[in-house]
Amino acid sequence: MVMDVVHVSVLPDFLLRLDYANGEQRQFDMKPLLQMSPWDRIASPAHFEKATVDYGTVVWPGNIDIAPETLYADSTPLPRSSRPADLRRA
């Protein structure tokens, strides 16, 4: 089952904080991908910061995206305490 990303936050050093539909929050490091096509086109902070969510995954202008399976499998779970206060409501 593929988990849908519902929100992305761009962090320093080409990291993404991902909020999933199931309430899980994970962190994904984009640095290893930024030397490969097509992600080399978003390797500057100005372009990388334009990340948004569409169809359950992270996308950038210019038809650049990343498979939701990759985002989930290669990301690190974040502890509940790292969530902003407004996301801690349960």
N, CA, C and O of each residue as an XYZ file, in Angstrom:
360
protein
N       0.835     -1.178      0.000
C       0.000      0.000      0.000
C       0.882      1.245      0.000
O       1.815      1.358      0.794
N       0.581      2.156     -0.881
C       1.330      3.404     -0.977
C       0.703      4.425     -0.035
O      -0.508      4.648     -0.045
N       1.558      5.038      0.776
C       1.101      6.092      1.678
C       1.151      7.425      0.951
O       2.158      7.755      0.326
N       0.081      8.187      1.029
C       0.045      9.496      0.393
C       0.690     10.553      1.274
O       0.428     10.629      2.474
N       1.539     11.367      0.655
C       2.076     12.554      1.307
C       0.970     13.612      1.246
O       0.378     13.837      0.190
N       0.696     14.258      2.380
C      -0.332     15.298      2.402
C       0.263     16.695      2.597
O      -0.396     17.700      2.330
N       1.521     16.749      3.067
C       2.179     18.045      3.252
C       3.686     17.831      3.214
O       4.195     16.833      3.724
N       4.391     18.776      2.607
C       5.850     18.743      2.584
C       6.379     20.063      3.121
O       5.852     21.132      2.813
N       7.426     19.972      3.925
C       8.150     21.154      4.399
C       9.595     21.018      3.939
O      10.228     19.980      4.133
N      10.097     22.067      3.337
C      11.490     22.079      2.890
C      12.352     22.529      4.057
O      12.126     23.591      4.638
N      13.348     21.708      4.396
C      14.270     21.994      5.487
C      15.640     22.351      4.927
O      15.905     22.094      3.752
N      16.509     22.931      5.731
C      17.869     23.222      5.248
C      18.588     21.948      4.810
O      18.225     20.841      5.209
N      19.599     22.127      3.994
C      20.475     21.032      3.554
C      19.740     19.998      2.702
O      20.065     18.811      2.747
N      18.744     20.448      1.920
C      18.013     19.605      0.971
C      17.295     18.429      1.631
O      17.267     17.315      1.106
N      16.718     18.712      2.792
C      15.902     17.720      3.482
C      14.427     18.072      3.302
O      14.064     19.243      3.184
N      13.590     17.043      3.282
C      12.148     17.221      3.222
C      11.518     16.605      4.457
O      11.840     15.478      4.832
N      10.623     17.344      5.086
C       9.807     16.766      6.154
C       8.467     16.441      5.525
O       7.805     17.315      4.965
N       8.071     15.183      5.618
C       6.882     14.688      4.949
C       5.813     14.325      5.968
O       6.082     13.600      6.926
N       4.607     14.827      5.762
C       3.455     14.454      6.569
C       2.595     13.522      5.720
O       2.229     13.848      4.590
N       2.279     12.356      6.285
C       1.523     11.338      5.565
C       0.063     11.308      6.000
O      -0.282     11.769      7.088
N      -0.778     10.766      5.150
C      -2.214     10.692      5.409
C      -2.537      9.927      6.687
O      -3.572     10.176      7.305
N      -1.684      9.012      7.088
C      -1.925      8.221      8.297
C      -1.438      8.933      9.567
O      -1.492      8.357     10.654
N      -0.962     10.178      9.441
C      -0.476     10.943     10.579
C       1.011     10.792     10.842
O       1.570     11.479     11.697
N       1.646      9.899     10.114
C       3.080      9.690     10.291
C       3.855     10.863      9.699
O       3.424     11.484      8.727
N       5.001     11.152     10.299
C       5.879     12.208      9.806
C       7.269     11.610      9.622
O       7.791     10.924     10.501
N       7.859     11.889      8.453
C       9.160     11.299      8.118
C      10.050     12.372      7.500
O       9.566     13.414      7.058
N      11.349     12.109      7.475
C      12.322     13.027      6.868
C      13.049     12.306      5.745
O      13.491     11.168      5.902
N      13.167     12.986      4.605
C      13.810     12.421      3.418
C      14.968     13.316      3.006
O      14.809     14.531      2.888
N      16.130     12.718      2.786
C      17.336     13.436      2.358
C      17.444     13.368      0.841
O      17.660     12.293      0.283
N      17.297     14.503      0.171
C      17.360     14.550     -1.295
C      18.779     14.634     -1.848
O      18.976     14.445     -3.048
N      19.773     14.913     -1.002
C      21.133     15.150     -1.515
C      21.649     14.044     -2.446
O      22.228     14.370     -3.482
N      21.470     12.761     -2.133
C      21.993     11.738     -3.047
C      21.373     11.774     -4.449
O      22.006     11.349     -5.416
N      20.151     12.275     -4.561
C      19.486     12.294     -5.863
C      19.816     13.528     -6.691
O      19.634     13.520     -7.909
N      20.294     14.580     -6.055
C      20.470     15.852     -6.758
C      21.584     15.858     -7.794
O      21.731     16.837     -8.527
N      22.362     14.802     -7.873
C      23.395     14.706     -8.907
C      22.892     13.952    -10.125
O      23.603     13.837    -11.124
N      21.671     13.437    -10.052
C      21.090     12.655    -11.146
C      19.962     13.426    -11.817
O      19.330     14.295    -11.217
N      19.732     13.083    -13.067
C      18.615     13.653    -13.803
C      17.332     12.948    -13.365
O      17.358     11.736    -13.149
N      16.253     13.632    -13.231
C      15.964     15.033    -13.500
C      16.189     15.946    -12.294
O      16.050     17.165    -12.398
N      16.541     15.347    -11.140
C      16.625     16.129     -9.902
C      17.773     17.121     -9.892
O      17.783     18.028     -9.060
N      18.746     16.978    -10.794
C      19.832     17.952    -10.867
C      19.301     19.347    -11.214
O      19.971     20.349    -10.965
N      18.094     19.406    -11.791
C      17.488     20.699    -12.141
C      16.943     21.447    -10.929
O      16.614     22.629    -11.033
N      16.840     20.768     -9.766
C      16.352     21.431     -8.557
C      17.443     21.497     -7.485
O      17.148     21.641     -6.299
N      18.703     21.391     -7.910
C      19.826     21.309     -6.974
C      20.223     22.645     -6.348
O      21.165     22.691     -5.558
N      19.538     23.713     -6.678
C      19.801     24.988     -6.001
C      18.688     25.210     -4.977
O      17.545     24.814     -5.205
N      19.021     25.841     -3.851
C      17.978     26.082     -2.846
C      16.759     26.819     -3.404
O      15.629     26.527     -3.011
N      16.975     27.759     -4.307
C      15.857     28.530     -4.860
C      14.865     27.637     -5.603
O      13.657     27.863     -5.532
N      15.357     26.637     -6.305
C      14.467     25.716     -7.014
C      13.917     24.638     -6.080
O      12.745     24.274     -6.172
N      14.751     24.135     -5.195
C      14.347     23.062     -4.291
C      13.199     23.499     -3.390
O      12.310     22.706     -3.080
N      13.219     24.759     -2.971
C      12.205     25.294     -2.056
C      10.813     25.370     -2.677
O       9.847     25.664     -1.972
N      10.690     25.117     -3.955
C       9.395     25.182     -4.630
C       8.625     23.862     -4.550
O       7.638     23.674     -5.260
N       9.070     22.962     -3.698
C       8.406     21.666     -3.541
C       6.978     21.843     -3.044
O       6.710     22.642     -2.146
N       6.070     21.086     -3.641
C       4.674     21.038     -3.216
C       4.213     19.588     -3.259
O       4.968     18.698     -3.649
N       2.980     19.361     -2.860
C       2.401     18.019     -2.914
C       1.306     17.996     -3.970
O       0.464     18.892     -4.031
N       1.330     16.959     -4.800
C       0.296     16.743     -5.796
C       0.158     15.234     -5.993
O       1.159     14.524     -6.096
N      -1.052     14.758     -6.043
C      -1.327     13.334     -6.249
C      -0.595     12.445     -5.247
O      -0.171     11.343     -5.596
N      -0.443     12.909     -4.013
C       0.123     12.083     -2.956
C       1.628     11.975     -2.928
O       2.175     11.134     -2.214
N       2.312     12.814     -3.695
C       3.772     12.795     -3.678
C       4.321     14.209     -3.793
O       3.564     15.165     -3.963
N       5.635     14.338     -3.701
C       6.288     15.643     -3.772
C       6.624     15.954     -5.228
O       7.145     15.107     -5.953
N       6.317     17.177     -5.642
C       6.558     17.612     -7.019
C       7.217     18.988     -7.013
O       7.128     19.741     -6.044
N       7.884     19.289     -8.131
C       8.495     20.595     -8.373
C       8.087     21.065     -9.754
O       7.720     20.252    -10.602
N       8.148     22.377     -9.993
C       7.865     22.883    -11.338
C       8.781     22.221    -12.373
O       9.922     21.867    -12.077
N       8.265     22.068    -13.569
C       9.037     21.443    -14.641
C       8.811     19.934    -14.723
O       9.630     19.205    -15.283
N       7.683     19.472    -14.156
C       7.343     18.044    -14.184
C       8.369     17.167    -13.487
O       8.675     16.072    -13.959
N       8.895     17.635    -12.380
C       9.859     16.865    -11.588
C       9.124     16.343    -10.358
O       8.476     17.096     -9.632
N       9.242     15.040    -10.145
C       8.637     14.453     -8.955
C       9.493     13.280     -8.489
O      10.541     12.985     -9.062
N       9.025     12.632     -7.451
C       9.731     11.471     -6.914
C       8.674     10.451     -6.513
O       7.627     10.809     -5.973
N       8.947      9.206     -6.774
C       7.971      8.154     -6.492
C       7.630      8.130     -5.007
O       8.525      8.179     -4.163
N       6.347      8.057     -4.688
C       5.961      8.022     -3.277
C       6.539      6.808     -2.548
O       6.817      6.880     -1.351
N       6.719      5.705     -3.253
C       7.323      4.517     -2.648
C       8.758      4.784     -2.223
O       9.196      4.317     -1.172
N       9.490      5.533     -3.035
C      10.878      5.895     -2.715
C      10.913      6.825     -1.511
O      11.724      6.649     -0.602
N      10.036      7.807     -1.512
C       9.993      8.737     -0.386
C       9.785      7.991      0.930
O      10.465      8.258      1.921
N       8.850      7.063      0.928
C       8.546      6.354      2.172
C       9.664      5.382      2.545
O      10.119      5.369      3.689
N      10.102      4.578      1.598
C      11.097      3.540      1.888
C      12.441      4.116      2.311
O      13.124      3.531      3.151
N      12.832      5.254      1.743
C      14.151      5.815      2.007
C      14.134      6.976      2.997
O      15.126      7.692      3.131
N      13.026      7.162      3.684
C      12.939      8.240      4.665
C      13.066      7.682      6.075
O      12.971      6.477      6.305
N      13.283      8.592      6.998
C      13.463      8.245      8.408
C      12.255      8.734      9.198
O      11.862      9.893      9.067
N      11.659      7.865     10.018
C      10.539      8.321     10.852
C      10.994      9.385     11.848
O      12.090      9.300     12.403
N      10.151     10.376     12.065
C      10.431     11.407     13.047
C       9.627     11.114     14.311
O       8.482     10.668     14.232
N      10.218     11.363     15.465
C       9.467     11.151     16.709
C       8.338     12.158     16.830
O       8.413     13.255     16.278
N       7.312     11.789     17.541
C       6.161     12.676     17.729
C       6.554     14.031     18.292
O       5.933     15.039     17.953
N       7.565     14.081     19.140
C       7.967     15.340     19.779
C       8.534     16.348     18.786
O       8.625     17.532     19.108
N       8.918     15.909     17.581
C       9.476     16.846     16.590
C       8.390     17.544     15.786
O       8.686     18.423     14.977
N       7.142     17.165     15.999
C       6.052     17.777     15.258
C       5.703     19.138     15.837
O       5.812     19.347     17.045
N       5.288     20.054     14.991
C       4.802     21.336     15.503
C       3.598     21.096     16.410
O       2.891     20.103     16.243
N       3.363     21.968     17.344
C       2.300     21.806     18.331
C       0.939     21.587     17.690
O       0.145     20.799     18.205
N       0.645     22.257     16.583
C      -0.675     22.129     15.976
C      -0.879     20.760     15.330
O      -2.014     20.399     15.020
N       0.183     19.992     15.119
C       0.053     18.652     14.551
C       0.018     17.565     15.609
O      -0.187     16.397     15.278
N       0.213     17.918     16.876
C       0.268     16.927     17.955
C      -1.113     16.527     18.467
O      -1.249     15.588     19.251
N      -2.129     17.250     18.016
C      -3.477     16.925     18.475
C      -3.843     15.530     18.018
O      -3.692     15.201     16.842
N      -4.319     14.710     18.930
C      -4.704     13.350     18.549
C      -5.991     12.936     19.217
O      -6.463     11.819     19.009
